Amino acid sequence: MADPYDLRRFLEAQDGHYRQVCAELQSGHKRGHWIRLIFPQLKGPMLSAG
C-alpha cells in the first residue's frame, strides 16, 4: 500500500528509542529526551498557555 504522507518516517525515527521509552514509562520515571520523537508536535513550536 502506498504511503502518501511518508508516515514510515515516524517509525524509523522512533526505532532506536521505543524500548527505552516503554521501560521508562513502566518504571514511572522519564529519564531520556525522547518525548518529541515518540509524541511529535502537530504544528509549530510548543507554546505555554500563560
KAWO-V218246 format. One line per field, one symbol per residue. phi: phi as a letter, one per 20 degrees, with the letter a starting at -180 (. if undefined). psi: psi as a letter, one per 30 degrees, with the letter a starting at -180 (. if undefined). burial: # if it has 9 or more other ideal C-beta (glycine too) atoms within 8 Angstrom, else .. Layout:
phi=???
psi=???
burial=???
This chain:
phi=.fcfdlffgffffegfdgffggfffffncededdgffecfffbmffcffc
psi=klifghffeeeeefeffeeeeeeeeefgjkflifefeeilkekllkklf.
burial=.............#..##.##..#.........#...#............
